[in-house]
Amino acid sequence: MTPVSTNIFIDGKDTGIKDFSYQSQLVSAILAGYAASAKNHGDYVSSVEKLVEKLLKAKLLTKAQAETLKQAAAKSSIGQKPKKEKKDKGDKDKDDD
């Protein structure tokens, strides 16, 4: 059975880079593990950057692909705390009169 070829996604966004195996794991699976274990956004981005450097050194990515993955990680919301909704000053409870 031939494996289905798919792209690497970061935070639901298609990077346009075909997924491939590195050290017996798909890169997408490695990235998913980083996302699941990230302490915060910076931790996730740092992990992705370290992986990208290894992939570059192994000549498995072009410089352009490496930059795409790093930018996608940096722009992602992975590891970020959900943003609190700001209340408009005019939206105060009207029962406070």
Order of alpha helices (4+ residues) and beta strands (2+ residues): beta-beta-beta-beta-alpha-alpha-alpha
